[in-house]
């Protein structure tokens, strides 16, 4: 993954997190692609199909890791109460 692709991943994760916190709902596929387009613009990347797949897979993995961590923390909090 090239540096510009990593920048797109970072921008997407940041903007998706902000969106979820503001709207309190999971973004639709169209909204995710909108964030992808904005992130590509910010990073100055014109993504090929292969690059888009790499980026979206990486974003998905990072989101799944974050969900797992939040679930793990949540279970720990339940035990403390």
BELFENJO-V440259 format. One record per helix or strand. SS is the DSSP state (H for helix, E for strand). FROM is the first residue (numbers start at 0). TO is the last residue. If there is no record, write none. Layout:
SS/FROM/TO  SS/FROM/TO
This chain:
H/2/22  H/28/42  H/48/79
